[in-house]
Amino acid sequence: MSLALNNGKPLRSAIYARVSTEEQAEFGYSIDAQVDALTSHIRLLGNELVGTYVDAGVSGKSVKGRLELARMLQDAKDGKFDVVLVWKINRLARNQLDLLRIIDDLRACNVAFRSYSENFETETPMGRFALQMMGAVGELERNTIVENVRLGMKQRARDGKWNGGAVLGYRTESVPNASKRHPESRLIVVKDEADTVRLIFELYASGLGLKAIANRINKEGLRTKRGNMFSINGVRDILLNPVYIGKIRFNVREHWSELRRKGTNPDYILADGDHEPIISQELWDRVRAIHAAKEGKPKRSFTGTYPLTGLLRCPECGAGMVAGRSSQKRKDGTEWIRRYYVCGQFANKGSAACRANSVPADQAEKYVYERLSEVVTKKQILRDVVLNVNRERTGHIQVLQEELTQVDKMIQQATARKNKLFALFEEDKVSQDFIRERLVGLDEELTVLGDRKAELEAQIDSQDATPVPIEMVEAVLRDFSAALSACAPEQRKSLLVLVVKEITVKDRCVDKIVLTFDETIERNVRRWGDSNGEEASEGVDDDTLDRSLVVRFTL
């Protein structure tokens, strides 16, 4: 396929443009310049421009978070255009594997791909070879840039300079540097936040634990840098951060996005910083000694299981409920463990976030198991369950579409804010450090919104208005009950999450069990055990069960 007219008819052309935050801030690359040049080229050939897809401030490292790229690929599947034109190949992807996958996806839709700067056709063997070579060069170029940036940041850290990021107790201030093109940044103490940091260290040094500290400061109305309540992990991170004694710590984690915890670097950089410390060395040493002593204590051993963690929802805040336990002594002096489920927000952030709303574990688990087993033995209940399933299926797609519309609107608003920041930068009204700092929050917001949009679109695409047959629900529940009875206690959580969506709580007891069904779940449940499992015993009132069990079909 050529970019020229196709049998006398203009080709339907689409433009894809991308520029990363670093490229925009560092080199002034302009999205508008790319789009203008490509638009003029399409019109010069007499073709028709039917769509423009722009990812501004997004890295070409991977396809994750590139909402416009995802929209372009979907429109290609829908047959909305014949060819995609980019300024350069590395605008589409800097990762060779991603590049080839995108080109293959376009080819499967009978859509051609062209680069304005690199003139070759990807439909020919030589053209595809050239594409692979250019993709390899693009990936090498990006990796070289990344390595150079990483080396520069390491040297800055060794020199005691701050490499960016928000930290409680400080704000970032730009400092002009005559020897460099762009100003550097340094940390300036924020008094109110610094007082919070000192309080956390003093409370820990006085003997309070992490949860007790989080609970106290949350009750006092103190908040994190982002305005959220403090969690146990948040308090721990503050206590272990040497920035508060005037140190710069850098490169603790390498390639975290790919390696996760395996990317932890034991030989990280720790240097004297050029910023003012918030706490004294003496207080830091006391806190470290207390923490080391607590870390050295053996962990409490407990062999019990909690299969309903995350499935039980707190009746007040809606958070998942987590494991809790307490040790009690019998009259004969022996000790026994009482298991219960407690609100995750309370367990992590204290009573300022929510109440415990504890639910006895044995009681909740027995109730859930009995209800799930009982439903397959009561035909009337089963018919009511299927009616609920089919009723919700017909109305669920409308709710999904309404949420998708709202998410799209929020994405457009966040993207508009990013574009406004870039416009201010191009007009020299804001600094490079300022734009980078402001873009961090917007990028995180767009990533969350993009993930939710993908989930909603997938659910809508899989929507099926065909009524669910009663035989399928009966088979799933029958096999599920048999497998639940046969599997080991530690495996029950894995089985429950296949079918149970959530379990609501009222008055410290199970209120409703929300289930999900589809063909995949049916197949997975069958793998757990014999479909001819034992039938559940009698003894649960039908009316009570009918009110306590709600079934939803996952779309």
C-alpha positions in Angstrom: 0.0 0.0 0.0 1.4 3.4 -0.9 0.7 6.8 0.6 -0.4 7.9 -2.8 -4.0 7.7 -4.0 -5.4 4.2 -3.9 -7.0 3.4 -7.2 -7.9 7.0 -7.7 -9.4 7.3 -4.2 -7.8 9.2 -1.3 -6.5 7.1 1.5 -8.0 7.5 4.9 -4.9 8.6 7.0 -4.3 8.8 10.7 -1.5 10.7 12.5 0.1 9.5 15.7 2.4 11.9 17.6 4.2 11.5 20.9 6.7 13.4 23.0 8.0 12.5 26.4 8.2 14.9 29.4 12.0 14.8 29.2 12.1 15.6 25.5 9.6 18.4 25.8 11.4 19.9 28.8 14.9 19.2 27.7 14.9 19.9 24.0 11.6 21.7 23.4 10.2 19.1 21.0 6.8 20.2 19.9 3.7 18.0 19.3 2.2 20.8 17.2 5.2 20.8 14.9 4.9 17.1 14.3 1.2 17.2 13.6 1.5 20.3 11.3 4.2 18.7 9.2 2.3 15.3 8.9 -1.0 17.1 8.1 0.6 19.1 5.3 2.2 15.9 3.9 -1.1 14.0 3.9 -2.8 16.9 2.1 0.0 17.2 -0.4 -0.6 13.6 -1.4 -4.3 14.2 -1.8 -5.3 11.9 1.0 -7.9 12.4 3.7 -6.9 13.0 7.4 -9.5 11.1 9.5 -7.9 11.0 12.9 -5.1 12.5 15.0 -3.8 10.7 18.1 -1.5 12.5 20.5 0.3 11.2 23.6 1.9 14.3 25.2 4.4 13.9 28.0 4.5 10.1 27.7 7.7 8.0 27.4 8.2 5.6 24.5 9.7 3.1 26.8 6.6 0.9 26.8 2.9 1.0 25.7 1.6 1.3 29.2 -0.2 4.5 30.0 -0.4 5.6 26.3 -4.1 6.2 26.0 -4.1 7.7 22.5 -2.1 4.7 21.2 -4.6 2.3 22.6 -7.4 4.4 21.0 -5.6 4.4 17.7 -5.2 0.6 17.7 -8.9 0.1 18.6 -9.9 2.5 15.7 -7.7 0.4 13.4 -9.6 -2.7 14.4 -12.8 -0.8 13.7 -11.6 0.0 10.1 -11.6 3.7 10.5 -8.4 4.4 8.5 -6.0 2.8 5.9 -2.6 4.1 7.0 -0.9 5.5 10.1 1.7 8.2 9.7 4.3 9.2 12.3 7.1 11.8 12.3 9.8 9.2 13.2 9.6 5.5 14.1 10.7 6.1 17.6 7.5 8.2 18.1 5.6 5.0 17.9 7.9 3.0 20.3 11.5 3.0 21.5 11.2 -0.6 22.5 11.8 -2.9 19.5 9.5 -5.6 20.7 6.7 -3.1 21.3 7.3 -1.6 17.9 7.0 -4.9 16.0 3.9 -5.9 18.0 2.2 -2.6 17.1 3.1 -3.0 13.4 1.8 -6.5 13.4 -1.5 -5.4 15.0 -1.9 -2.8 12.3 -1.1 -5.3 9.6 -3.7 -7.6 11.0 -6.2 -4.8 10.5 -5.0 -4.2 6.9 -3.6 -0.8 8.0 -0.2 0.4 6.6 2.4 2.1 8.7 4.6 5.0 7.4 7.3 7.2 8.9 7.7 10.7 7.5 11.4 10.9 8.2 12.4 7.3 7.3 11.0 6.5 3.9 10.4 2.7 3.4 7.4 0.4 3.2 6.8 -2.1 6.0 4.9 -4.5 3.6 8.0 -5.6 1.8 10.7 -7.9 3.2 13.4 -5.2 2.8 11.1 -2.6 4.3 10.4 -4.8 7.3 14.1 -5.5 7.7 14.8 -1.8 7.7 12.0 -1.3 10.3 13.7 -3.8 12.6 17.1 -2.1 12.2 15.6 1.3 12.9 13.7 -0.1 15.9 17.0 -1.5 17.2 18.7 1.8 16.7 15.8 3.6 18.5 16.0 1.3 21.4 19.8 1.7 21.6 19.4 5.4 21.5 16.9 5.5 24.3 18.9 3.1 26.5 22.0 5.3 25.9 20.1 8.4 26.9 18.7 6.7 30.0 22.1 5.5 31.1 23.6 9.0 30.6 20.8 10.5 32.7 21.3 7.8 35.3 25.0 8.5 35.5 24.3 12.2 35.9 21.8 11.7 38.7 24.3 9.4 40.5 26.9 12.1 40.3 24.5 14.7 41.6 23.6 12.5 44.5 27.3 12.0 45.4 27.7 15.8 45.3 24.8 16.1 47.8 22.3 17.4 45.3 18.6 16.4 45.4 17.3 14.6 42.3 13.7 15.5 42.7 10.6 14.0 44.2 8.3 15.1 47.0 9.3 14.4 50.6 7.5 15.4 53.8 9.2 18.2 55.6 10.7 19.9 52.5 9.8 21.6 49.3 11.9 21.8 46.2 13.3 25.1 45.1 15.1 25.9 41.8 18.6 27.3 42.1 20.1 29.1 39.1 23.5 27.6 38.0 25.6 29.7 35.6 27.6 26.7 34.4 24.6 24.7 33.4 21.7 25.2 31.0 19.0 24.5 33.5 18.7 25.5 37.2 19.3 22.8 39.8 17.0 22.0 42.7 17.5 21.9 46.4 15.4 21.1 49.5 14.0 23.9 51.6 12.5 23.1 55.1 8.7 23.5 55.4 8.2 24.4 59.1 4.8 22.7 59.7 5.8 19.6 57.9 9.1 19.5 59.7 7.3 19.7 63.0 5.3 16.6 62.0 8.5 14.7 61.1 10.1 15.6 64.5 7.0 14.5 66.3 7.1 11.1 64.6 10.7 10.6 65.5 10.1 11.7 69.1 7.1 9.5 69.6 9.0 6.4 68.3 12.0 7.2 70.5 9.6 7.4 73.5 8.4 3.9 72.9 5.3 4.1 70.7 4.9 1.6 67.9 4.2 2.4 64.2 0.5 1.9 64.5 0.2 3.9 67.7 2.0 6.8 66.0 -0.1 6.7 62.9 -3.3 6.6 65.0 -2.2 9.6 67.1 -1.0 11.9 64.4 -4.0 11.1 62.2 -6.3 12.0 65.1 -4.5 15.3 65.5 -5.3 16.1 61.9 -1.7 15.8 60.6 -1.4 14.6 57.0 1.1 13.3 54.5 2.7 15.3 51.7 -0.3 14.4 49.5 -2.9 15.3 52.1 -3.7 11.7 53.0 -3.8 9.9 56.4 -0.6 8.3 57.6 -0.3 4.5 57.4 2.0 2.2 59.2 4.3 1.9 56.2 4.3 5.6 55.7 5.5 6.2 59.3 8.2 3.5 58.9 9.5 5.1 55.7 9.9 8.5 57.4 11.8 6.9 60.3 14.2 5.1 58.0 14.8 8.1 55.6 18.3 9.6 56.2 17.2 12.8 54.3 16.1 14.1 57.7 19.6 14.1 59.1 20.9 16.0 56.0 21.9 13.0 53.9 21.1 12.2 50.3 20.2 8.6 49.6 19.9 7.5 46.0 19.7 4.4 43.8 18.2 2.2 46.5 16.2 0.5 43.8 17.3 -0.1 40.2 15.0 -1.0 37.4 12.1 -1.2 39.9 9.4 -1.2 37.2 10.7 -4.4 35.7 12.4 -6.2 38.7 10.3 -5.0 41.6 11.9 -6.2 44.9 14.6 -8.0 43.0 15.8 -4.6 41.9 16.8 -3.5 45.4 20.4 -2.3 45.4 22.5 -3.0 48.5 25.3 -0.6 47.3 23.2 2.5 47.1 24.6 6.0 47.3 24.6 7.8 50.7 26.2 11.2 50.8 26.1 14.4 52.8 23.5 16.7 51.4 23.5 20.5 50.9 20.1 20.8 52.7 19.3 21.6 56.3 18.6 18.5 58.5 15.3 18.4 60.4 16.3 16.0 63.3 19.5 15.6 65.2 22.0 12.8 64.8 21.4 11.8 68.4 17.7 11.3 67.9 18.3 9.5 64.6 20.7 7.1 66.3 18.2 6.4 69.1 15.4 5.6 66.6 17.7 3.3 64.6 18.7 1.4 67.7 15.1 0.9 68.8 14.1 -0.2 65.3 17.0 -2.6 65.0 16.1 -4.1 68.4 12.5 -4.7 67.3 13.5 -6.1 63.9 15.7 -8.6 65.7 12.8 -10.1 67.7 11.4 -13.4 66.3 8.1 -13.1 64.5 5.0 -14.4 66.1 4.2 -17.8 64.8 0.6 -18.6 63.9 -0.6 -21.4 61.7 -4.2 -20.2 61.3 -5.7 -19.1 57.9 -7.9 -16.2 56.9 -9.7 -17.2 53.6 -12.1 -14.2 53.7 -9.4 -11.4 53.9 -10.1 -8.8 51.2 -13.5 -10.4 50.4 -15.2 -9.1 53.6 -15.9 -5.3 53.2 -15.9 -2.9 56.1 -19.5 -1.7 56.7 -18.3 1.9 57.3 -15.6 2.7 54.8 -15.9 -0.2 52.4 -12.2 -1.2 52.8 -11.2 -4.8 52.6 -11.1 -6.5 56.0 -7.8 -8.1 57.1 -6.6 -10.7 59.6 -6.7 -10.0 63.3 -6.0 -12.2 66.3 -5.7 -12.0 70.1 -4.2 -14.3 72.6 -6.4 -15.4 75.6 -5.9 -17.8 78.5 -8.2 -20.5 79.6 -8.9 -21.2 83.3 -6.4 -24.0 83.3 -3.7 -21.6 82.1 -3.4 -22.8 78.5 -3.4 -20.2 75.8 -5.6 -20.1 72.7 -5.8 -17.7 69.7 -9.0 -15.9 68.9 -9.3 -15.1 65.1 -11.3 -12.3 63.7 -11.5 -9.9 60.7 -10.9 -6.2 61.2 -11.2 -3.2 58.9 -8.0 -2.7 56.9 -8.1 1.1 57.2 -8.3 0.7 61.0 -5.5 -1.9 61.1 -3.2 0.3 59.0 -4.1 3.9 60.0 -5.8 3.6 63.3 -9.2 4.8 64.7 -8.9 8.2 63.0 -9.5 6.4 59.7 -12.2 4.0 60.7 -13.4 1.7 63.5 -12.3 -1.9 64.0 -15.8 -3.4 63.1 -14.3 -6.8 63.9 -16.1 -9.9 62.8 -15.4 -13.3 64.5 -13.6 -15.4 61.9 -15.1 -18.8 62.8 -18.6 -17.4 62.7 -18.1 -15.6 59.4 -16.5 -18.5 57.6 -19.1 -21.0 58.8 -21.9 -18.8 57.6 -20.3 -18.3 54.1 -19.6 -21.9 53.6 -23.1 -23.0 54.6 -24.8 -20.4 52.4 -22.7 -21.4 49.4 -23.4 -25.1 49.9 -27.1 -24.6 50.6 -28.0 -22.6 47.5 -27.5 -25.6 45.2 -29.8 -27.8 47.1 -32.8 -25.4 47.0 -34.3 -25.1 43.5 -36.4 -22.1 44.4 -33.4 -20.2 45.7 -31.4 -21.2 42.7 -34.2 -19.9 40.3 -34.2 -16.6 42.3 -30.5 -16.3 42.0 -30.6 -16.8 38.2 -33.3 -14.1 37.9 -31.1 -11.7 39.8 -28.2 -12.5 37.5 -30.2 -11.9 34.3 -31.8 -8.7 35.7 -28.4 -7.2 36.6 -26.9 -8.1 33.2 -29.5 -6.1 31.3 -28.9 -2.9 33.3 -25.2 -3.3 34.0 -23.9 -2.1 30.6 -25.7 1.2 31.0 -23.9 1.8 34.3 -20.5 0.9 32.7 -21.1 3.2 29.8 -22.0 6.1 32.1 -18.8 5.6 34.1 -16.8 5.3 30.9 -18.1 8.7 29.7 -17.1 10.2 33.0 -13.6 8.7 32.9 -13.2 10.0 29.3 -14.1 13.5 30.5 -11.6 13.3 33.4 -8.9 12.1 31.0 -9.6 15.0 28.7 -9.4 17.5 31.6 -6.1 16.1 32.8 -4.6 16.0 29.3 -5.7 19.7 28.9 -3.9 20.6 32.1 -0.7 18.9 30.8 -0.9 20.7 27.4 -1.3 24.0 29.3 1.8 23.3 31.3 3.7 22.5 28.0 2.5 25.8 26.5 3.7 27.7 29.5 7.1 26.0 29.2 7.4 26.9 25.5 6.6 30.5 26.4 9.4 30.4 29.0 6.9 31.2 31.8 7.9 28.2 34.0 11.1 26.3 34.7 12.1 22.8 33.7 12.0 21.7 37.4 8.6 23.2 37.9 7.1 21.4 34.9 8.6 18.1 35.9 7.3 18.3 39.4 3.8 19.3 38.3 3.7 16.6 35.7 4.4 13.8 38.2 0.9 14.0 39.7 -0.8 14.4 36.3 1.0 11.4 34.9 -0.1 9.3 37.9 -3.7 10.5 37.5 -3.7 9.7 33.8 -2.3 6.2 34.5 -5.0 5.4 37.0 -7.7 6.8 34.7 -6.2 4.9 31.7 -6.2 1.6 33.6 -9.9 2.1 34.6 -10.9 3.1 31.1 -9.3 -0.1 29.7 -11.1 -2.2 32.3 -14.5 -0.5 31.5 -14.0 -1.0 27.7 -13.1 -4.7 28.2 -16.2 -5.2 30.3 -18.4 -3.5 27.8 -16.9 -5.4 24.9 -17.6 -8.7 26.7 -21.1 -7.7 27.5 -23.6 -10.4 26.6 -27.3 -9.9 27.0 -28.1 -13.6 26.6 -29.8 -15.0 29.7 -27.7 -17.1 31.9 -29.0 -20.7 32.0 -29.9 -22.0 35.4 -28.0 -25.2 34.6 -24.7 -23.3 34.4 -25.1 -21.6 37.7 -26.1 -24.8 39.3 -23.1 -26.6 37.9 -20.7 -23.9 39.1 -22.1 -23.8 42.6 -22.3 -27.6 42.9 -18.6 -28.0 41.8 -17.6 -25.1 43.9 -19.1 -26.6 47.1 -17.5 -29.9 46.5 -14.1 -28.4 45.8 -14.4 -26.1 48.9 -15.0 -29.1 51.1 -12.2 -31.1 49.7 -9.4 -28.5 49.5 -6.9 -27.8 52.2 -7.6 -24.7 54.5 -4.7 -22.7 53.0 -6.2 -23.2 49.5 -9.7 -22.0 50.3 -8.8 -18.3 49.7 -7.6 -19.1 46.1 -10.9 -20.9 45.4 -13.1 -18.4 47.0 -11.8 -15.5 44.9 -12.8 -17.3 41.8 -16.5 -17.0 42.6 -17.0 -14.5 45.5 -16.7 -10.9 44.5 -17.3 -9.4 47.9 -19.0 -10.1 51.2 -20.7 -7.2 53.0 -21.0 -6.9 56.8 -23.7 -5.6 59.0 -23.8 -5.6 62.8 -20.5 -7.5 62.9 -22.1 -10.4 60.9 -22.1 -11.4 57.3 -24.9 -9.5 55.5 -24.6 -10.4 51.7 -22.4 -12.6 49.6 -21.9 -11.2 46.1 -20.9 -13.8 43.5 -19.6 -13.6 40.0 -20.1 -16.2 37.2 -18.8 -16.8 33.7 -17.6 -19.7 31.6 -14.0 -19.2 32.6 -14.9 -19.4 36.3 -16.9 -22.5 35.6 -13.9 -24.2 34.0 -11.5 -23.1 36.8 -13.9 -24.3 39.5 -14.1 -27.7 37.8 -10.3 -28.1 38.1 -10.5 -27.9 41.9 -12.4 -31.1 42.5 -14.9 -33.7 41.5 -18.1 -32.3 40.1 -20.0 -35.0 41.9 -19.1 -33.6 45.4 -21.2 -34.3 48.4 -24.5 -32.4 48.7 -24.8 -29.7 51.4 -26.7 -30.6 54.5 -30.1 -29.2 55.4 -30.7 -26.8 58.2 -30.6 -23.2 56.8 -33.9 -21.3 56.4 -34.7 -20.6 52.7 -36.0 -17.1 53.3 -32.9 -16.0 55.2 -30.6 -17.4 52.6 -32.6 -15.8 49.8 -32.0 -12.4 51.4 -28.3 -13.0 52.2 -27.1 -14.2 48.8 -26.8 -11.8 45.8 -25.4 -13.0 42.5 -23.9 -10.8 39.9 -22.6 -11.8 36.5 -19.1 -10.3 35.7 -19.2 -8.6 32.3 
